[in-house]
Amino acid sequence: MSAPAGAPVPPILYVPCEGPAADDEQRLDFRRTKDGRLALMAYTALDRLVACCGDAQPWVLILTEKLDEINAQQPYDVIFLDVEIPEEHRRAAIPA
């Protein structure tokens, strides 16, 4: 995880999603880093997710203890905590 050494990780994380899928399952919003690694973005508070991803970003609440299960289903290389997504890469609001 990309967190300062010794920094506590909360028991729950707010994780961005791609948005509602056809099967009503939420799909996590993985991102590629510049060096090609697959990153799971996670936020330690809802206000941080909104500030870093925008208010149109869908999200799910995940227990930190479930990260290994997520990695088993969809392997990722790194977790980034509370990272700001540039405006041009944020999710747009879904039209009503």
N, C-alpha and C positions, 0 to 999 in steps of 0.2 A: 504494500500500500504506500502511496505517496503521502505520508504524514510525517511531521517533524518527529525525530527520534524521541521516544518517551512520551509522546502525546497520546492521551487516552482516546480510544475509539469508542463512540457511544454504542449502546446495545441495539439501536435502530438507526437505519440510514434511509434517506429519501433518494430514490434512484430514478433518473429520467427514463421515460418510455418513449417508444416510437409513436404511440397513440393506439386507439382501439383497433384490434385486428378483426378479421371476419369471424373468427371463432370465439370472440369475446375475451380472448386471453391477451394480457398485456405483454408486449415484447420489449425487453430492456433495450435502451438506446446506447449501444456500444459505439465507440468512436475510434478511428484510426489515428495514431500519432504520426508525426512527420517521418519517423524512422520505421513505420509500418507495423508497430505493435498494436494489438487490440486492447483498448482501454475501457474499463467500466467506470463511469462517472458516478460519484456518490456524494451526497450532501448531508452534513451533520444537523441541519435544521431546515425547515421549510422556507423560512425567509431567505436563507442563503441560496437555496435552489432557485427561487424566484429572482433574486438579485443577480445570480450568475447565469441563468438560462432563459430568463424572461417569463412573463406570466402566462404565456401560451403553452409552456412545456408541460405535457402530461407526466405523471410520476406515480410511483408505488412506494409504499413503506415496506422495508425489508429488515428482518432481524439480522444483525451482523453475523450471528452464528450460522446463518444459511448461505454465506458467501461461498463456502466450499461446495455446497450442492449446486449453486449457480455455475461455478467454475467447472464442475463435472458435466453439466448439461451443455454449457457453452463456454469452452475454455477461453480465457482472456489472459493477457500478459501482465497487466498492471491495473491497479485501482487508483484513481485520482480523487482526492477529497477536496470539496469546496473550490473547484477550479472554475474560473469564469469562461464561458463559451463566447467567442466573439459574435457580435450582432449578426454578421453575415452567415453564421453557421447555426443559428438558433432555429427552433421550430416555429413555424408560422401558425397563427390561430386557424383552427378548422372552421370553415364557414358553416353557419347554422342552417 
